[in-house]
Amino acid sequence: MPSSPGGLEVPLWRSIAVFRFASLAYVGVLVLRDADRYAHPLAAGGVLLLMLAWSGVTAAGYARPTGRRWPLLLADLGVVLAILLAAPWVVGPAARAAGVPAPTVVWEAGPVLAWAVSGGRRRGAVAALVVGGVDLATRERITQSWLTGAILMLLAGVVVGHVARLAVTAEERLQRAVELEAATRERERLARDIHDSVLQVLALVQRRGAQLDGEAGELARLAGEQEAALRALIGRAGGKPDEAGETPDLRALLDRYASATVAVSAPATPVPLPARVARELAAATGAALDNVARHAGGRAWVLIEDEGERVTVSVRDEGPGIPEGRLAEAAVQGRLGVAQSIRGRVAGLGGEVRIVSVPGAGTEIELSVPRCGR
């Protein structure tokens, strides 16, 4: 499990240092109380000083990310095991038989916690089994209290390791979220700048030169193609639109329809909608553009308006318009493109479709849906 210099693991490593010194203070009280009962009281004082020195070494070593690696982890475990093996000689058989605690009590859990924080549950469990096994092996008889202490140490290694793993996972997810937010903001900033400058110029060139012949007309056509390509590029810059996501951006879905003959105008900021609403609204827009391609020459303008509680998409063309009664006649004939593909989809979302058509002056289809659908 990798360590991060300023991550959520840092408080855990500091807590281990605090635990070692606090437990050492408790051990010091026990040594002072029971020194006269030890077989080698001077050696007990030496062991206490060694424990103090090693607590300082580990506190300084684990404070640095480069120190939380195998050399110090193994040395930590080795030193504690050596002190554990020396404890029976320091206390002596008579004092041990009388129930005098060893000078390593509680403090011996330090490497277990360090291994757990550095490697998670499994590493913490391994260290706990090693320390607990050596501790029990040094005793002449295993009582229920000693066995309970070993089990508690094992549980501490597992629980602390699990918490450490959760902390690292949370930190990684937080870092990814921060990076994604920064990238999204930068993409939106660039999209606004491009929309306000390059795209506007290309659209102007395409509109002004569309009716011209020769090289001017060809230049207008190329400008229209580049406008469409640039809009698609902006839409893809933040990654492929996630149609399966909870709130896809409607702009990215409708940018797919942009071409040399279809201009898509959208707000500079995202237009998030529930996945079902976004897909159905995009499909209805596509059906409207299909009608434009078949009946109005293919030239169309798509406008996205985010009105807070509602979102409106307008599709306008400069075709011959729809004669009065033509839509009803088409429905009778079984041609249900407008009735089902457009009106049906929007009605299913709780929205409304408004069609304004003037013979010889084109048609505008306005699709308005509530943001949350129904």
Secondary structure, DSSP 4 states (H G I P E B T S, - for coil): ----TTSTTHHHHHHHHHHHHHHHHHHHHHHHHHGGGSS-HHHHHHHHHHHHHHHHHHHHHHTSGGGSSHHHHHHHHHHHHHHHHHHHHHH-HHHHHTTPPPTTTTGGGHHHHHHHHHHHHHHHHHHHHHHHHHHHHTSSS--HHHHHHHHHHHHHHHHHHHHHHHHHHHHHHHHHHHHHHHHHHHHHHHHHHHIIIIIHHHHHHHHHHTT--HHHHHHHHHHHHHHHHHHHHHHHHT-S--TTSSS-BHHHHHGGG--SSEEEE--SS--B--HHHHHHHHHHHHHHHHHHHHHSTT-EEEEEEE-SSEEEEEEEE-SS---TTHHHHHHHTT--IIIIIIIIHHHHTT-EEEEEEETTTEEEEEEEEETT--
